[in-house]
Amino acid sequence: MTTTRSTTEPPADIPAAPVAVARREDAIVTRNPSQVPARLRRYLALQDFETRALKRLPASIAGYVAGGVETDQSLQANRAAFRRHVFLPRTLRDVSGRSQSRQLFGQTLQVPFGIAPMGFSALAAFDGDVALAQGAARCGSVAICSAASLTPLERVAAEGGSTWFQAYVPGDNRRIEALLHRLRAAGFDTLVITADAPVAANREHNARNGFDAPFRITPQLVWQGVTHPRWTLGTLGRELFRRGMPHFENMEAVQGPPLFSRTLQRSTIGRERLAWDQVRLARRLWPGRLVVKGLLAPQDAAIAADCGCDGIIVSNHGGRQLDGAIAPLDALPAILRVKAGMTVMMDGGIRRGTDVLKALALGADFVFLGRPFLYAAVMEGAEGVAHAMSLLRDEVDRGLAFLGLGSLDDLSAEHIHAA
């Protein structure tokens, strides 16, 4: 008589596996209440700030912030460059101890991205220059104060904690010395010289929308103000009430013309005469870190290294100068081959955490974003900027996990595939 063994019993030579009983605390995760203020919960990505901000701003200001130059070819190329690169993720790796902190010039930053310099920030957002600096500081990052700002650089340093300043250096040695003295007195330690703006760009959309600084009051501008009362009262009106007429504060060592002027007097700083000799002069005079922004050609990167620059920012000015210029992401590989020990940073076209990771994987040490954080300041001030940075930080964190990485130091070109 044969005996049939039950299929539910293990064979005699294989011991039965012990039954693990999951504890309640291991099997259930309690959702913590959101620490994000209720008014900020509607912003789930940087694009959400942009959509709302462009509706709040008058056409002249919105067009200035969002627009590129001429056909917008460079502006569009910046985004297209990221779409041409896709990820090659690794799986089944322990990524529980993820970190995205970054060393930049000896300083440990909590995120691998900062805020690029943007002119007229305080015209788009109330006290925009200070709000951007404060938002960056709250997230353990940096914001670069713009020479084209309407807020005295001393206030941005004192109230926003900014230590980076972007300068449109004049081609005049005496005026350079005076500006550097002012920056040192204010406590700035990183000077960023913009190299890609020898003349004013052909921004035709600005002329069509009535944007021309200093501004002259026209029926077109008046109508835009009437139809956008939240900006007129909440931004421009508050600024005029609290601090009076805004001026161009930081182009040189002295205050520039007012924001509104009947005669349209402009500050002329002789940028068309700026050359590498002035960069060498700045290197001799400036005791802090020296960065040149707006380089795309590897030959210029090699000259910057020869001038003693500590770093460069690969940039086409957000697509706002030369139409048809190469996208910074595409220019990056050739520049890295000649960096000669410099820190290589990049801006242009970054809108998601995955964009940040692509730029870092291709060799950038750090990246900057401009417009997205200004839109956040337009809508929610410094708190909105901090929230926008936290959204991007979380996207970077998730991206690291999906790539199978625990640290940015493990990120390389092996994780990128050219589509």
Secondary structure as UniProt FT lines:
FT   TURN            7..8
FT   TURN            12..13
FT   HELIX           24..27
FT   HELIX           38..40
FT   TURN            41..42
FT   HELIX           46..56
FT   HELIX           59..66
FT   TURN            70..71
FT   HELIX           73..83
FT   STRAND          85..87
FT   TURN            96..97
FT   STRAND          102..104
FT   TURN            105..106
FT   STRAND          107..109
FT   STRAND          113..115
FT   TURN            119..120
FT   HELIX           121..124
FT   TURN            126..127
FT   HELIX           128..138
FT   TURN            139..140
FT   STRAND          143..146
FT   TURN            147..148
FT   HELIX           153..160
FT   STRAND          164..167
FT   HELIX           173..186
FT   STRAND          190..194
FT   HELIX           204..209
FT   HELIX           219..227
FT   HELIX           229..231
FT   HELIX           232..237
FT   HELIX           238..243
FT   HELIX           271..273
FT   HELIX           276..285
FT   STRAND          289..295
FT   HELIX           298..306
FT   TURN            307..308
FT   STRAND          311..314
FT   HELIX           317..319
FT   TURN            323..324
FT   HELIX           328..336
FT   TURN            337..338
FT   TURN            340..341
FT   STRAND          343..347
FT   HELIX           353..361
FT   TURN            362..363
FT   STRAND          366..369
FT   HELIX           371..403
FT   HELIX           408..410
FT   HELIX           413..415
FT   STRAND          416..418
//
